[in-house]
Amino acid sequence: MPKGRKQMRPAKKRYIIGLNEVFKHLQAGNLNCVIIATDLEKVEIEKGVDDLVCQIAEICRKRKIPLVFSMNRYRLGCATKYKG
C-alpha cells in the first residue's frame, strides 16, 4: 500500500430488512431499534408471521430495545429505499 493512503474498511450495514433477518440479528444482539409495518398479513400457522412478530416483540421487551409499529409496508419500503 502506498504511503499516506488509508486502508478502506467495509461500510457497516445501517439497517436490516425482513422479519427473518431482524430476528437473527436480535438474537445476536446487533440491533438498537426495530420498526415493523402495521399492515402485515395474518399468517397464523406455526412459525408464521404472527409467531415471528410475537417472538421479536418478546426479545425486544426482554432486552429493552425500542419496538415501533409505524407506517405501512409500502411507505416503510420507500423510507428505506428498498427496491424488491
SULMOHU-V103424 format. One record per residue. N is the residue number from 1. PHI is phi in degrees with one decimal (none if undefined). Layout:
BEGIN
<<N & PHI> <N & PHI>>
END
This chain:
BEGIN
<<1 & none> <2 & -63.2> <3 & -66.6> <4 & 91.0> <5 & -94.0> <6 & -88.8> <7 & -76.5> <8 & -83.0> <9 & -95.9> <10 & -64.8> <11 & -68.3> <12 & -74.4> <13 & -75.5> <14 & -86.2> <15 & -147.4> <16 & -113.4> <17 & -115.9> <18 & 110.3> <19 & -64.2> <20 & -64.6> <21 & -64.6> <22 & -61.3> <23 & -60.9> <24 & -61.8> <25 & -72.0> <26 & -64.4> <27 & -63.9> <28 & -79.7> <29 & 81.4> <30 & -98.9> <31 & -109.3> <32 & -107.5> <33 & -158.2> <34 & -126.3> <35 & -118.7> <36 & -122.2> <37 & -68.4> <38 & -86.7> <39 & -108.0> <40 & -72.1> <41 & -73.3> <42 & -84.4> <43 & -132.6> <44 & -91.8> <45 & -71.6> <46 & -62.3> <47 & 62.2> <48 & -86.8> <49 & -61.4> <50 & -61.3> <51 & -63.4> <52 & -65.1> <53 & -65.6> <54 & -64.0> <55 & -65.8> <56 & -62.0> <57 & -62.2> <58 & -66.3> <59 & -64.6> <60 & -61.1> <61 & -64.7> <62 & -65.4> <63 & -93.6> <64 & 56.8> <65 & -98.1> <66 & -61.6> <67 & -119.2> <68 & -119.7> <69 & -101.0> <70 & -148.9> <71 & 58.8> <72 & -106.3> <73 & -61.2> <74 & -63.5> <75 & -68.3> <76 & -66.4> <77 & -65.0> <78 & -65.1> <79 & -66.8> <80 & -95.0> <81 & 59.1> <82 & -80.4> <83 & -119.5> <84 & 179.8>>
END
